[in-house]
């Protein structure tokens, strides 16, 4: 039985990323996806779409979740992780983490400029925004940051329970950050979904290539 070519999966991931970006162009030209408006409105009070549905503290809750995806907390987490790797003399891993995170920021910024999708105007924005809508930088970069750091740091933990907890925390945080951008009305759901797809494929691409050509980065 022949081994699967090492380039096949990375190629597939690049195709998925490209197709997702193409969907962004289509959404910009043709308007929101069928599920965008209903999901966006689901978070809002039916009598006043300027307010979130549910308890009065929901706005602050989602603002707290979205804060986890802001640049400052992401850089603090990444900086501590890189510092820890340097102290452990894991130079390759530290450089690898830095490369993945910087490339993610660059990729997100470039796609936003290329696609140029406007922010949703269907509901009032409950957070300040200044860039384009597709993809969500918060969702894309937080997924990359927290999962990349977990991928490198989890093997250092001796207990399996602790490793699974760390992975669960990273995944749940990235999901909550993405959902918060929808709840706050600053992104269409399709923006966030695309961000998760791009982030997972981009991270997977880096990891697969590192396993083949830079194994010291993952050990």
N, C-alpha and C positions, 0 to 999 in steps of 0.2 A: 504494500500500500504506500503510495507516494505521499510525502509530507506536504502539507499545504504551503504554498509559497509565502515567504515572510512578508512580501509586499502587498498581499491581497487584502488583509484587514485594514492596514493603513490607507490603502487606496479607497476602500469602501467608506472609511470615515471621512476622507476628503470629499468624496462624492456626496455624502450626507450633509456635510457642512455647506458645500456649494449649493445643493438643492434647497437647503434651508434659507440661505441668503437669497436665492431666486424667488422663494415664496415671499420673502420680505419685499422685494421689488413688486411682486404681483399685488400684495396687500396695499402697497403705497398707491398703485395705479387704480386698482379696482375697488378699494374700500375695505372695511373690516371683514373678517371672517364671520360666518353665520353664528358662531358661538361667542364672539367677542362681546357684543352689546348685552346679551342676556346675563352672562357671567358678571360683567361689570356692574350691571344694575342689581344683581342679586345681593351684593354687599351693601346696597343703599336702602334707606327708608323709603317705602313706596309712596309716602305722602310728601317727602322732602328729600330729593336725591342729593342735596348738598350735605346730608347727614348720613352717617353709617347706620345700618340697621343693628338692632340689639342694644346692649348695655351702653351707657354713656361713656364708659372707659375704653370702648373699642378703638376709638381714634388714637388714643395714647398707646394702646397695646400695639397696634400696627406700626405706629411711628417708632416704637422701641424695637420692633422686629426689623424695620427697614434700616435703623441705625447700625445694626450688626453688619449690614452690607455697605456702609459708608467707607470711604477711603481710609479714614483714621484707624478704626478698629481692625480693618483688614491688614493694614500695614503693621500695626502693633503685633498682631498674632503672627504674621509672616516674619517680622523682624526677630521676635523671640524664638521662633522655630529655627531660623537661620543661625542665630547666635548660639543656640543650643547645639546645633550640628557642628558649628565651628569649634566649640569647646570640646566636643567629642572627636574632633579631628576628622570629621566626615566631610572633607572639602568638596568632593564630587557631588554629594547629595545637596550641600548648601548651594552650590552653583546651579545644580539642576532645578531646585525649587525656585531660585531667583529667575532663571530663564523661563520657566513655565509661567510664573506669575506676571512677569513683564510682558511676555508675548500675549498673554490673555488681555491685558489692558490695551495693548496696541491693536489687537484684533478687534476688540469691542469698539474702540474709537473709530477704526477704519470702516467697519461695517455700518456704523451709525451714519458716517459721512456719505458712504456710497448709496445706501438705501434711501435716506432722507425721509423717513416716515414721520408725519406729524404726531404729536401727542394726542390722546383722545380728548375730545371736547364734550363728550356726552354727559359727564358729571364734573362737579367741582373738584379741582386738584386739592388734596389735603397735605401735600408736601411740595416744597419748592423744587422746580426743575428748570434746566436751561439748555438741554441738548435735545437731540432727536429721540424718537421712541423705540426704533428697532435696531438692535435687540436691547433688552434691559441690561444696562451695565451692572446694576446691583446684582441681578440674578446670575448673570454670566460670571462675573468676577468673584462673587462670593462662593459660588459653586467650585470654581477653580481653586481659590485660596484655601478654603476649609478642607476640601477633599484632598488637595495636594499635600497640605501640611499633615493631615491624618495618615495618608498613604506612606509618608516617610517616617512619621513619629510612632505610629502604632506598633510596628515590629520591635520597637525598643521596650515595650511594656511586656512584662513577664507573664501576666495573667490574661488568659483568653477573654474573660469577662470584661476586663478593662479595655481591651482592644476593640471588642464589639461595641462597648459603650461609646468609645471615641468615634467610631465609624457612624453609629446611630446619631450622635450629637451633630456631627458634620453634615450628614444628609438631612436631618430634620431642620437644622439651621438654614441650610441653603433653600429648602422648600419653603420655610416660613418667610424668608426674605423675599423670595419671588412672589409669593401670594400677597405679601404686604404691599407690593408695588401695584397690584391690581386693586386691592381694597382701598388704597389711597387715591385711586383714579388717575395715576400718572402713567400707566402702561395698559395697553390692551392685553388680554390673556394670551393672544398669539405671540406678542413680544416676549413674554416670559417663557412660554413653552419653547420658542425658538432658542432662547438663551440657554435653557437647560440642555437642549439637544446639542448645541454648538459646544457648550462647556464640557459635556461628557465625551464628545467625540474628540475635542482638542486635547483633553487630558489623556484619553486613551491613546491617541496618536503619539504623544510624547512618551508615554510609558512603554508602548510597544517598541518604538524606535530605540529607547534607552536599553531595553532588555537585549536587543540585538547588537547595538553599536556602542553602548556606554553602560555596561552592567554595573560598574562601580558606583554609579549614581543611585542605584536602588539597593545597595548592600551596605 
